[in-house]
Amino acid sequence: MNEQPPTDAAIKVELRRLGAWKREKLPDTPSGRSLARNLKVSPTTVSEWLRGNRVPQSCHVLLALISFIRVEAQRRSLLETAVGDGDGQPVAQLLDNQRWRDLYEKDSLRRSQLGSAAAEGWQARAFLEAQTHRTPRSVERDPRHPVRSWTARQLGVHAAISGGPALAPDEDFVLPTFVPRPHDRALRELLSAAVEHGESKLVLVRGDSCTGKTRSAFEAVREVVPDWDLVRFGEAESLQAALELNNIRPRTVLWLDTGHHYLYGAIGESIAAALRNLLDQGDDLVFILLTLWREDDHILTSAPRPGQEDTHLQARSLLAQANRIIVPPDFSNEMNAVRQISTSDTSLSQALAADTSAITQTLAAGPALLDHYNNPAGEQGFHGRALITAAIDARRLGVNGPLPLEFLRVAAPGYLTDSQRAEADPESWFTAALAYAELPIKRVVSALHPLPSAAGMGPAPGVVGLADYLEQHERSVRRLICPPATFWTAARDHLATPDVRRLARAAAARGRFRYAASLYCSVADHGDPTVLGLVGQIREAVGEIADAERLYQRAANDGYPVAMIRLALLYEKAGNGSSAELLYAHASRAGNIGATMRLAQLRERQRDLADAERLYTQAAASGNSRAMIRLGRIREKQDDANGAEKWYRKAMHAGGADIILRMAQKWERGGDWTSAERLYSLAADCGAAYASVLWARLRHRKGDLAGAEHLYRQAADAGSTGALVHLGQMNEKTEDWSTAEQLYQQAADGGNVGALLHLARLRRKNGDRAGSETFCRKAADAGEPQGLILLARACEKRGDRAGAESMYKEAAERGGATALFRVARLRNRDGDEASAALLYQQAADTGNTAALVRLGRLMERAGDRTRAEHMFRQACDGGDSNGVTEFMRVRMNSDQPLTYGLEPDGTPSAPW
């Protein structure tokens, strides 16, 4: 059954009434500009509120708006008059504070229910509620033309080195001959099939910077849909406006190059929701062509940890629909084609002279740009490098907007030595440094570059962008470095509020609590007092409980439910259960499902199962699968097996399959195999293929080999390649090597990279070392660094230490830090601490902060407290919460105990 979206919110209807009355009776006083100044927002925002297009971000701001209008209405003796729109309501009632507070709480509850399973289909469209009164300023600036009329330069393809004599000013963009690779053919086939079947597609072209993603997409659409419209967007706001107005015509390519500029933050969630809606409509044939770096794809598609805020819900849902085209980092398999074409292409010829298969990076002058950044010359170079580094740190820690030059100027001194600062000319250093940072490298790329003006021609004044090649490369290089104090103060004073909020979170994650609190307070000063609850969490972390309680109370008074929950938890710890209950109840009425769950758990502990069930049912109505599972557990305790199964099935359909399966595994580990089997059966019946695999493994443990094989085959028939692997293992145990290899190969052909590792192990067991290494290499080439780690371990067994080290390093370069970490953990469990420490260090060298924490613990056990503290500090600087905890722990008994967090340079903060 198709769910219908809710009608327009009551609070928006009332805001429209209020706005209409004010425009008629109080057209000039208080003016929109005066209200904006007092409420610390823009006049446009006030106008949006009074037209019912948007709701103020907090109850505090809403009530302040009402108060300013009521004061003027009272001064003009209008409170006792009728509103005049036909219902006879007096103005005093229209402007009543309690009435608006109730409307706000009801709206909060309504919005919280958007997370329900029933509402999920229309949740994406909630971001598109009527905004017809607003004329987006940037839609008209984002032109649509046929694909064939766009040039590579206009669509963001990197310019290439010329390989010839200096170019004339009007010939400053070189496009080398296109050398297709297998992924190019896959992309064209995907688009062609979509056109043939009339299907809209979201295509994600994923790869590292300067590997040819944009060029691949450009060549594909030119060949497959040359007559379609193509529209590109210079900024996220422009895309958002076009989607809100449904301004996308059929047979259009939406060109979203460097997609991380569109999908992060609140506006990114809005865009992702609108794009989901566009794809779900299905009537209008469109292609959404998106390019992303590998790490951004991982971040945006990863589910939050328990207790963590889900900041990418819409982006994750959108990207789950993406057809991924993976762009390899080099031309290692196409070098002959490159050499052949290079005889008539001077750019390719010069790229070949660098003696590397990283052709696209060389063509885009990426290595030369890195050299310009890493090896500055003279005073101008060091100062310019400081500006660039501040820009890199801003980007890697969450700044999505343009980079203000004033921010870079104020931040830069912290990246310089005392002597470099002392020798600088205070009048001219910044101009010279900016010239170095903006210097064109090989005439194709600059570290810092101008951004287009938001209105009209020319560059935007006072802001710059950062070269994406530098941004991606230095993300990992600087991952374990905390920016200096000047960076944080410059951010507080010169960046946009959303960016400041993200940086506050980054500072807190690194234990720089004083700076995090300062940044959050800046956000509060600019109109969002709810962040005071986050300052409260920081004060609580440093032991200032009374101060934390005061801040939680302030944020709670402004209607921030999370602060109510934090305050309630403090009351619970202090033994004040009745006050905690009142706060949970208030936050629950405001629509916070977490508070409803906490209140239900309290009732359950108090053995008030009737009220607990009522509250869990309320949470379940909003789609909370955990509440459904708790209801199932209550019914089980009441011996109502049918009722329990009903709730478990609802939880499965509401997205709670993982929780159900984890619960079944917990019962299995506890020896309650009957209950575990019942849940596995239920989950499999609801379509969770992996449940059949887990159920089969349990049957195998019980000795029911026939039952296990039946379930594995059932899962395999449903498309589970993992089930094929398990069947292969069963046959391997009976020494049916041939059948086992066939099953592993079938799983590998189905895309199961792990099956290649089983084939490698099977070949090695049978003495075929060459065949084993071939499968290991295939696994590595398919994106599984564990293949290289197995090769490295084979080298170790042969005594080839150098070969093993080389393999480990290659695994790390291919993103195998996690695999290295896992191998290190195994070595550690086996008692080989020396080997574990080496592997932890190699994983840490790639930016894996968890490896640093493990390494620190090893050092501490070995008695090397100084090195342990250094490792914990590095993990802390990299934003690892366990690193912060461990560093604080080892500092507690030192001469300089760490209580109030760290300064940017790593020294303990004084009380603040």
Secondary structure, DSSP 4 states (H G I P E B T S, - for coil): -PPPPPPPPHHHHHHHHHHHHHHHH-SSSS-HHHHHHHHTS-HHHHHHHHTTS---SSHHHHHHHHHHHHHHHHHTT-TTSB--SSS--BHHHHT-HHHHHHHHHHHHHHHHGGGSTTTHHHHGGGGG---TT---SSGGGS-EEEGGG--TTTTTPPP---SSSPPPGGG----PPP---HHHHHHHHHHHHHHHHT--EEEEEE--TTSSHHHHHHHHHHHH-TTSEEEE-SSHHHHHHHHHTT---SSEEEEE-STHHHHSHHHHHHHHHHHHHHHHH-SS-EEEEEEE-HHHHHHHHSPPPTTS--S-HHHHHHHTT-EEEEPPSS-TTSHHHHHHHHTT-HHHHHHHTT--S-HHHHHTTHHHHHHHHHS--HHHHHHHHHHHHHHHHHHHTT--S-EEHHHHHHHGGGGS-HHHHHTS-TTTHHHHHHHHHTPPBTTTB-SEEEEE-SSSSSEEEEEEEE-HHHHHHHHHHTTT-PPPHHHHHHHHHHS-HHHHHHHHHHHHHTT-HHHHHHHHHHHHHTT-GGGHHHHHHHHHHTT-HHHHHHHHHHHHHTT-HHHHHHHHHHHHHTT-HHHHHHHHHHHHHTT-HHHHHHHHHHHHHTT-HHHHHHHHHHHHHTT-HHHHHHHHHHHHHTT-HHHHHHHHHHHHHTT-HHHHHHHHHHHHHTT-HHHHHHHHHHHHHTT-HHHHHHHHHHHHHTT-HHHHHHHHHHHHHTT-HHHHHHHHHHHHHTT-HHHHHHHHHHHHHTT-HHHHHHHHHHHHHTT-HHHHHHHHHHHHHTT-THHHHHHHHHHHHTT-HHHHHHHHHHHHHTTTHHHHHHHHHHHHHTT-HHHHHHHHHHHHHTT-HHHHHHHHHHHHHTT-HHHHHHHHHHHHHTT-HHHHHHHHHHHHTSSS--SS-B-TTSPBPPP-
